[in-house]
Amino acid sequence: MEIRRFRVTVLTPVHIGTGKTMAPEEYFVQDSRLVRFRPGAVIGRRPPREREAFESLLRAGNLGEAWNRLRVWAAADRASWLYEIAMGPRSSAELGGSLDPSRRRGEVFVLPWNLARKEVIVPGSAVKGALRTAFVNACVQTRTRELGQRLAELKSRDGERWRRTNEVWSAMEKQALELTGRREERDPIDPLQLLRVGDAAVPAEMVRLDRAEVRTLEGNASAQRIQIHCERLLSKADGRPAQFTLEIAIDTDRARDERVRRLLGRRLEWDFLIQAANHYSFGRLEAERRRFAFLGPGAARWLPGGNWWEGGRMLLRLGRFSHFESLSVDGLRDGYNPQRRRAITEGDSRTVVVTAAGAVTFGWVLLEPE
């Protein structure tokens, strides 16, 4: 294994989804900060009479009063606190008031946490996923016509099932990496199995809760009734970027495998990986800025400056709200707009956070070798 350590700078907000949310009865807001606590621990330490009164409120369906009482207790019980983070003004205003359970709003999309250490975990799998997309994109570019024909045949055969099972990417990946194999050969090898990416940790002070919003091509807000409050990493766009150290390793012995050489025309090396990542990521970044002009004015605040691509640096996009264009490949991009019921190659909206630099999209990070 050849291991390289990278210093990662978060350029724009990053939210790595866990599929979980923090319910309104699991946090309270104090001085524009969100405090997450353990409800069971709080209730368990209350006197019996107070616990009985709380349970009576629940049985009566008076959830709003019960939750608000729980929050008051939690604010005085620091031993129950799991962590606290800063909040943006919109999240603070919308989540800081009394709870209205009839509306059932106030859920927060959380990052992966190591609660014992009060740190956010950036999973290596998230970074490897971004590298995988760039890698597949590089392998596709000399075969777009051939692969386009194969994908068209699959879509014609499977009809609507194609959309429902997301077979576009699965088929693309197998064909691009030659994972289908050949009868006369031994089992195919996935070149991305030669990569190992470790997890990284980010302290709680580098995390903030903000409301994400959807903007149209013209920059207008849409879907105003939908509240998306998510924990995210602070970024260069905020003027105070989160930074963390990440290790990436290449299995140099297996990288010499003849099946890898045939696919790439060379063995898997750092230069290929870095060039693939930068070519793909910078192309997506520039295409997004051209299509969504409202993103341009504040971009100078967070864009990597100078010859950022030199010295083994890598530009990547991580996490949720990256949009399908950053999860597909150039020349064979195939999305679907369910509202308009038609195929698309580019989306008409972006999910953004409004920072001091204006509206910025999610996910951009820069890796610099240490």
PyMOL commands that set and color helices and strands:
alter all, ss='L'
color gray80, all
select helices_A, chain A and resi 24-26+39-44+48-59+63-75+78-80+89-95+124-140+144-158+161-164+167-176+191-194+204-206+236-238+254-256+258-264+270-291+293-295+299-301+324-327
alter helices_A, ss='H'
color red, helices_A
select strands_A, chain A and resi 2-10+21-22+27-30+33-37+81-87+108-109+113-114+119-122+195-197+200-203+207-216+221-222+228-233+243-250+314-317+335-337+342-344+349-355+358-361+364-369
alter strands_A, ss='S'
color yellow, strands_A
deselect
rebuild
show_as cartoon
